[in-house]
Amino acid sequence: MASIQTHAHAAGHWPLVYILSDGATRNAYVGETTDTLTRLGTHLKHPHKKRLTTVHLISSERFNKSATLDIESSLIKYMAADGCFRLLNGNLGLADHNYFQKDELYSRIFRETWDKLRAHGVAAHSLESIDNSDVFKYSPYKSLSADQREGLIEIMRALLSPGLKNLMVEGGAGTGKSVLAIFLFKLIHTDDAELELHEFSEEETELRELLAAFKSRYPKPRMALVVPMASFRNTLKKAFRNIAGLRPDMVISPSELVQGSYDIVLVDESHRLRKRVNLGAYYGAFDKACAALGLDKNTCSEIDWVTQQSSKAVFFYDAGQSIKPSDANAADFQAIKSSPDSKVMRLVSQFRVQGGSDYVQFLDDLLNVHLPDTGTFHSKKYEFLMFDKLSDMVKEIDRRNQAHGLARLVAGYAWPWISRKDPDAYDIRIADVQLRWNSTTIDFINTPGAEHEVGCIHTTQGYDLNYAGVIFGHEIRYDAKLDQIVIDKDNYHDRNGKQTIDDPEELKQYILNIYKTIMLRGIKGTFVYACDEGLRNYLKRHIPVYRSTIIPLAKPAEKLEPYVNAVPFYDLQAAAGGFSALQHVAHEHWIAVPQGMPIGKDIFACRVVGESMNTIIPNGATCLFRLNPAGSRNGKIVLVECDDIQDGDAGSRYTVKEYESIKVETDDGWQHQRILLKPRSDDPGMATIELGDDDAHRYRVVGEFLGVID
């Protein structure tokens, strides 16, 4: 404490963030305060925190209360998913709000803080890798939205209501059902002393009171989170492993319910609970569980297992994600919903896909052929593209995976799984593309090499992706005469997904549910290819069509006419002087401009050499640029002239990079604080060039990238 007393910000009641940790037990606690000495003194009296041996103080003269609350919340979220320490924090009251210079300044401060924590051994993984981890996505440390907080309060009320036994929480894919279930689990199992220490806002007062009443009624609740799908169940076990108060064995399969009764059972993805139809190898386990519970195996389902073994049951349910005949009947869920001892609530906000609820509704109308002829989806926040060639989609998914991670190909079950027995065989052959199904059924999304394979509904349901490349197989097509989507049963190869189905409309609904579900996996975007030409043409009426940035080279005219059908070509590799001097040399080389591209005296061409932009511009490609572009350059690809050739590409004094400007507001208006020239490369060794005030004179933007022409 003596050294902390000499810390200027700690002694001066300055807002700061602190981390308490212990290297032996690998436990940690994150907090924020304006009274450091008093707060740490309080922690020394806490039965668990007094055992934490190290204090890290995170402070800055730029900190304010909003900033420290935000940085505290971010540290809790990322440290919990990082796994280096087991957090003792509760998960209520995490901040997630906007404030002055949050993006321009404090996001950078947080990244710098994280890098320093990694240097000190307090954190292990990069922020980017954590962002893409399932442990992070399904962590209970979430900043709940207003809708989610309202839903949480409604669930707590239901659990405390003596007349209610079952709660049905309905919501489509991406509405936060899993997050809410996990958040509730952590909240209930948070230590009382920690809840008393936390600063509750007025809007959380009711929740605090409900939680106190719950803990009074259930001081040591016997609870389980039931997850029907094995792969997703294992993922949630990982999320529970490093969270204080939670254990992996709290996440169970439906059949494990026979081992005892529970006060409360939460069922995630409850639409995947099963009945005794098309169970394959699971028939024996199903029958054994029914016998142990004294239930008729021919009339009951796993829904009955849940209701019999729990005093209170919460079902997180989406009828639109029921995908095969073994899924429990919708009528069984309806019976629960209509029971007098049940309550139904609905989640509507879309938290996964950045296209929002409009995109979700659009998909429903698209797959059910309810859109007007001119109905097309456009969003500045979401990439939704239709592809004419599968090879183009495969390349674009690979590029997104290089740039963002978690970009995967997913398909309908329209090809036999040949590679399951012959790993060298290809399952999917379309034109010049050969692909294999997922080589594992457990956690396929995160398996090394998954980016080169194709997942199906069974290996992707429940998971988040950044980008999904969806292949509509030969089992689904569009009949122009009927103006309907139709199903070819013979081309649907999920044996357990079609056995016992006599009604074609029933099979069609399952398959439409499959495609809608996998088209709601991508957070940032969804790319689509359809094998059936009729379906491809139908989808192209409503989905923006992909246009490659590689522009076909125009057929050479009989004569190249400067600035009519041709522009000057500059050899930047051979250029000794600056760009302005290069322009005044007599143009000896002209190059044809592809049809549709701009032509004028401000347009020129040059060859881009190097690998720093190879996810967009191949090494050696000839590109078009606009000279001295006006307006904002932020986010655009630019040609930059460098005084120092060491900052150029391949020995040239010129470099092509993506331009990013980070600005701050001063008394004189907005000014550049930093300029970043960022590579877009699959080579991790390519570095960003960062320009401060002292560097700006060494660089000059001379052109804006328009496209690759050769």
N, C-alpha and C positions, 0 to 999 in steps of 0.2 A: 504493500500500500504506500510505502514511503516514496517509491519512484513515481507512482501515479500522482501523488500530491504535488510533484514538481512539474507535471505535464501541464502546459499552459492552458489548453482547451479543457482538460478535465478539472483543473482547479478553478477555472474561470466560468463555470456553469455554461459552457458552450455545448450546443447539441452535437452529439457524436454517437457512433455505433461501436459496440464492443463484442468480442468473442471470448467466452470462457471455454477452456478445453483442458483435457487431460490425455496425455499421450499413452498412458498405461491402459486405461479403460476404453479409450477412443470415444469418450463422450464429449459433447460440446453444447453450448448454449449461446444463442445470439440475442442481443438486446440493443436498445437505443435509449438514451437518457440525456437530460440537461443537468443532472446532478449525479455525476459519476461516483463520487466517494460514498454518498449515501446509498445509492443503488447497489454498489458492490458490497457494502457493509451488510445490506439486507440479504444478498446472496450467500454471504458467509454463514448465515443462520439457517439456510435452507438445507434439508437433510441430504439432497443429492448434489446441489450446486456447490456446496462447501468443499466437495471432493475434487472439484475442477482446479487444476494447479497453475494454469497459464492464462494471462489476460493479454489480448491484442486490442489496442485502441485504434479506431479508424476515425480520423478527424481531418477537417479542412476549414480554412477561414471562409470558404464559400458555402459551408453547410448551413441549412436552416431546418426547421422542424419537419417540413414536408419531405425534404431531401433525405434526412436520416431515417424517417419512417419507411421511405421507399427503398433505400439501400438495405435497411434491416430486413424488409420483406424479401428482397431479392436474394440476400445472403442465405436466409432460411430456406428458400425454395431450392437454390442451387447446391448448398451444402448438404441438404437432405438427399438430393439425387446423386451427388458426387460420391457418397459412400465412404469418404475418408473418416468421418466421424458419425456417431449416432446422436442425433439431436434430441435434447430434452425439452424443446419448445412445444408449447401448445400451438394449435393452428387456427385460433380465432382472432379476428381483429387485424389480419394482415392488410396492409395498405396497398392500393393500386389506383392511384389517381394522378391527374396531370397537375403540373405546377411549372413556374417560370423556368425556362432553360432545361427542362427535364431531358429532352432529346439532344439538344445542342451541347450541353455541358456535363450533366450528371450521369448520363449513360456512359460517357467516356471515363468519368471518375470511377464508376463501378467496375468497368473492364480493367482499369489500371489496378484497382484494389484487388480484384480477383487474381491478376497475375502475380501480385506481391504475396498473396496468401499461398499461391502455388509454390512460390520460391521458399516460403517458410514451412512448407509441408502441411499446411492447414487444409489445402485443397489439392486434388490430383488431376482432374480432367479439365479440358478446355470448355468454355461456355458453349461453343458450337456443338461439341459432342454430347454435352448434357441436354441441350435443347432437343436433340434428336433421339434421346433415350426414352424408353417406355417407363423407366423408373421415375423420370421427371414428369412425363405426361400424366401419369397416374399417381403422383404424389398427393398426399392429403394436404400439403402446404400450398393451398391455392387462395387467391384473392377472389372471393365469390362476388358475382355480379348481384345487382338488386334482385333480379328474378331468382337466382339461385339461393340467396339469403331468404327470400320469401318461401321458396320451396323447402328449405331446411327447417324453417319454423313450423311449417305445416306438417312436415314429417314428425317433428318432435311432439307437436300437439297430439297427433294420432297415436304415437307410442304411449302417451300418458293418458289417453282417453280410455276409461274402463270398459266402455261398450264396444270398442273397436278391436277386431282381431287381425284384419287384413287391410293393407294399404296398397293400392295399385297406382304406381307412378308411371304414367304414359308419356312417351316422348319419342320423336323420330331420331334417326342416326345423327350424332353430333350435338344433341341438346344437353349434354353434360350429365347423363344418368350415372355413368361409372364414377365420375369425379365426385358427384354428390354422395354416392354410397360410401366411397372411401373417406371423404371428408367427415361424414357422420361417424364412421367407425373410429377415426382418430379423436374426434371431439369427445365422444363418450368415454374413451380410454385415456384422456388427459388427466394428469395429476391435479387434485384439487388446489394444492398450494400454487401451482403455476397459473391456474385460472384466476386466483385471487390477486396475483401480482400483475397480471396483464391489464392494460388500460383499455376499458371498454367504452365505445362511443354510445351515444344515446340510442341510436338505431339498433344496437345489439343488446339493449337492456332486457327486452323480452326473451331473447334467446338465452341470456345468462340465467334468467329466472326459471325458464323451462329446463335448462340443464341442471340447475340446482335441485329442482323437483325430481328430475329423472334419477339423479345420483342418490337422492333420498329413497326412492322406490327401488332402484336397482343398484345397491352399493357395489356389487361385484357381478355385473350381468354376464350370463353365459350367452355369447353371441357367435354367429358364424356368417361369413359372406360366401354364398353358394354361387359358383360359376360353372355352368354346364360344359363349356369348351375347354379341353385340356390345355391347349397352348396358351390361351388367354389367362387361364387359371394360374399357370406357372409364372406368367409375367406379373400378375398381381401379387403373387407370393414374394417375388423379388422386391416389389415396392414396399411391402410390409416389413421386410427383413431389417432395415436400418432405421426404423421409426420407433422411438420410445413408446411403450405401451401396446405396440402391435407385434404380432408374431405371424410367421408364414402359415402356421397350422390353423389360423383363424379363417383362411381361405380354403374352402373344401369343395369336393365334388358332390353332386346330389346323392350318390350312393353312400357317402360317409355320414349322412343324416341318421342312418340306422344305429349309429354308435351311441346315441344319446339324445335327450331332449334339450331344447334351447329356450331361453327367455325371448330372444329376438333373432330372427333369421332374415337377412337381406339377400335377395336373389338378383344378381346382375345378369343382363341378357336373358331374362326369364322366358322370352319367346323361344329359346333353344332348349328348354326343358322337354323331356321326351315321353312318348307313350310307346306301347308295345307293337310297333310297326316298323319294318325295315331296319332292325337294330343290328343286324349282322352278328359280329362276335360279342356284342353287348347283351344279347338275349339272356345268357346265363346269369350275369350279375344283376340284371333287372329283375328276373324272376326270384333270385335269392333275396334281394332287398324287399320285394313285395311280401314274400313269405315271412321274413323277420318282422315286418310291420303289421302282419295280419290283414293284408289288402289283396283284393282280387286282381291278379296280374293282367287279366283280360279287359278289365273296365277302368282300372286306375291309371294315373300318370305320375310323373315326378312332382307335379303340382300337389298331389295328395300327400306325398312324402313330406313336403315342406309344411303344409298346413297341419298335419298330424304331429310333427315333431317340434313345433314352435308355439309359444304362447302368443307371439306377435310376428307377423310376416309382412315384409315390404317387398313387393314385386316391381322391378324396373322393367317395363314392357314396351315393345314396339311391334305391333302385329305385322307391319310392313317388312320386318326382317325375319319372318318365318320362311324358311327356304326349302324344306323337304317334308315328306309325309311323316317322318318320325317325330317331328315337332308336335308338342301338345296341341290339342284342338283349341281353336279360338273360342269355341263354345264353352270350354272349361274355364277360361279366363273370364268370359262374360258372366258365368255363373257366380264367380267370386265377386265381380264388380256389382252385380245386382243383389248381393246378399245384404241383409240389414246390418250385419256386423262388419261391413267393409266400407271403405271410402276410396274415391278415385280423385287423383289430382293430375294435372297435365303440365309438362315442361314444353315451352314453345320457342325460346330463344335458341339460335344456332351458334354454337361455340366452336365447332371444328372448322368447317369450310369458310373461307373468307368471302365466298360468294353469298353467304347469308341465307336467310329463309327464302328469298326470291329464287335462288338457285335450286333449293330443295323442291319448291313448288314447280319450278320449270321442269325438273327431271320427271316428276310425277306426270305432268301433262304431256311431256315428250314421249314417254314410254307407253302411255295410254292413248296416244294420238288424239289429244284434246287441244292442240295448239292451232291457232289460225295459220294460214300459209305464210304470212309474213312474220310470225313469231320467232324472233331470234334472241338468244341470250348474250348480253354484253355487260362486262363489268371491268372497271379499272383496277379492282382489287383481286380479280380471279382470272387465271388463264384457263379458258375452256376452248379447246380446239379440236376440229375434225381433220383426219388425215386421209389422203387418197392412197398413200403408200405406207405399208407397215414399216418398211425400212426407215423412212423418215421419222416415224414415231419412236422407233427404237433408238435412233440417234439422239432425238430431242430428250427422251427420258434419261439417256446416259449423260447428256450435258447437264440436265437439272440435278442429277445425282452427284456429278462432280462439283457443282456449284453449291447445292443446298443439302445433299444427303437425303436418304429415305425417299428416293424416287424409284418406283417399282412397276413392273408389268404385271397385270392381272387379267385373267380371261375367264369366260364362261367355260363350263366343263364340257367342251365340244370335241375333245380329242382323248383317246385312250391314254392311260399313263404307262406307256411302254418303258420309259427310262427307270421305272421303279425296279424292274428286274434286269434291265440292261442299261447301266449308267452311261454307256457310250452312244445309245440311240437317241434320236431326236423325236419328240412327241408332236411338235407343231411345225408344219411346213407350209408357208404361205409365200408364193412367188419365190424371191431369192433369199427369204429369211428362214432360218432353222432355229428352233428354240426348244428348251426342255422345261417340263413342269418342275415345281419346287422339289429339291432333293431331300428335304426334311419336312415333316409336318409340325414339328415343335419349334416355335419361335422363328419361323421361316423369314419373316421380315428383317430380323437382325442377324441372320446367319451370314458369315462371310461368303461372298459369291452370289448372294441372292439377287444382286442387281443384274446378273446375267441369266436369271431364270424367270419363270412365270408362275405367279401364285394363283390360287383359286379362292372361292368364297370361304372354304373351310380353313385356309391358312391366313386369311386377312380380316375376317369379321372380328370386330372389336378393336382393331389396331388403327393407329393414325399414320398416314404418310404425308410427305410434303407434296409429292406429285404422284398421281396414278395414271398409268397408261393402260386403258381398258380395251381389250380385244373382244368384240362381239363375234362369237363363233358361228359355225354352220347350223347350229340348232335353232337359230332365231333369224327371221327374215321379214321383209316388208312386202305385202301383197298390194300393189298399186290399185288393182281393180276393186278390192274390198276396202282399201284405205285402212288397213289394219296390220298390226304386227302379228305374225303367226309363228307357230313352233313346229319344228320337225323333230318328233320324239326319237327317231332312229339316230339322230346326230347328237343326242344328249347322252353322255357317257357316265353320268353319276348313277350307278345301278340302284343304290339305296335311295336315290333322289327321285326315281320315277316308278319303281315297282309298286304295285297295288293301286296305282292311279289309273282310273278308267275315264275320268272326265278330262278332256283336252284343256278346258278352261282352267281347271285346277292346276294342271302342270304349267300352263302359261303363267298363272299368277305367281307360282313359286319362282319361275325363271325370271320374270320381270322384277320380283323382289330381290333376286340375286344381283341383277345388273344395277338396280338402283342403289343397293347397299354398297357395292364395290365402287360405284361412281360418287359415293359420299365418303371415301377414304381420304382423298387428297385435300390437304389444308390449303395449299397455294394454287393448285390447279389440277385439272383432269384432261387428259388427251384421249381421243377415241379413234378406233379403227374398226370397220365392220367388214367381215368376209363377204357377205351377201351384197351384191351391187345395188339391188333395190333398196335395201336397208341403208346402205352407204349414201345413196342419193337422197333418201328421206331425211336422214340425220343432217346432211349438208344444207338442207333447207332451213334448219333451225340452229345449227352450231357454226360459229365462224370457222372458215376453212384455213388450214395452215398454209402459209406462204414461206418458203425457204428464204433465208437471208442471202443464199448463194444464187445470184441472178444469172440466168442463162445468157451466155455471150451472144450478142446479136450477130446475125449473118452479115458478113462484111459487104458493104455496099460496093458498087463498081468504083466509086471514088469517095474517099473520106473528105468531108467538107468541115473545116474547123468551125466549131460552135454551132454546127447545123446537125451533124450526126456523129461528131467526134470531139474529143477534148484532149488537151495536152497530157502526155505521160512523162512524169518526172522520175529520173533514176536517183532516188534519195541515197542509195548506197554510195554512189560516186560523187555526191554533192560535197564540195569543199567549203563553199561559202554558205551564207544564210539563205533562208527560203526566198526572201525578197530579191536577192541577187539571182537566184535560180530562175525566178519568173521573167527576168529581163533578158535571159539568154534566148536566142532564136529557137523556137520550138522545132526540133527535128523529128520528134516522134509524136504521132497522134494515135489515138485508140478509139475504136467504135464504141458508142454508148448503146446499151440494150434498149429496146423499145420500152417506153413507159418510165424511163429514168430521166431526171432533169438534165437539161443541157443549157449551158450559158457560160459567160466568161468568168464566172466564179466557181466553175466546176473543173476538177482536174483528177487525174488518176496516178497512182503509184503502186509499187509492189511493197507489201508488208512482210518483213522478214523477222523470224523469231517465233518462239513458242508462248510468249506472254499473253496472247489473246486466242489461243488455239481452240477454245471451246466455241468461239464465234468466228474467228478468222484463221483459216489454215495457214501454216507457215509457207511463205512464198506466194500467197494469193494477191491478185491484182484487185485493187479496191477503188471505188469512187469516193471523193471527198468534196465538201463545199468549203470554199476559201473563206477564212475569217468570219465564222458564223456569228450572227447576232442573237440576242436573247440568252436565256439561261442555258448553261451547258450541263447542269447537274444531272447525273445519271446517263449522259450521252458518251459515246465513244469518240475520242478526239485524237488528232495527229498533233504531237507536241514537238517543237524544236528545242533542243537542249544545248546550252553552251558547253557542257561537259559531256563528251561522247560516252563516258562510262555509264551514264544514266540512259543511254539509248539502247536500242535492240540490235544485237549482232554487230556491234562496232559502228553503228551509224549514229549520227548526231540527232536522229529522229526516233521517237517512240510513239506507239499507239497504245492508249490506255483508256479505261473508263474514268470519267471525271466526277469527282464528288467534292462539293464545297460545304464546309461546316462554318456557319455564320453566327455572330453574336450581335446583339443590339446595343449600340452605344448612343451617346447624346447626339452623335452626328448621323445616326441611322444604322442600318445593317452593314456590317463589315465582315470580310473573310477573316476567320480565325485560323483555319487550316484548309489547305487544299490537298486532296488525296488523288493520286493517279494510280488506279487499281488494275491489276492484271485480271484476266478471266481465263485461267489456264488449268489444265489437269496436272500441271507440275507444281507441287506444293512449295518448291524452292523459289518460285517467282514472287518477288517482294513488291509491296506497295511503296510508291514514292510519296513521301509526305513533305509538303512545302509549307514553310513558315514565312514570316515577313522577309527574312533574310535570304530566302531561296527563290522567291517569286521572280526576281529579275533574270534568273538563269533559265527560265522556261517561258515559252510563248506558244499559245494554242494557235495553230495556223489552219486547221481544217476540221470539219465535222464529218465523221464516217457516214456514208450513205448506203453502202452495200458492197458485197463481193461480186465481181463480174467474171473472174477467171481463176 
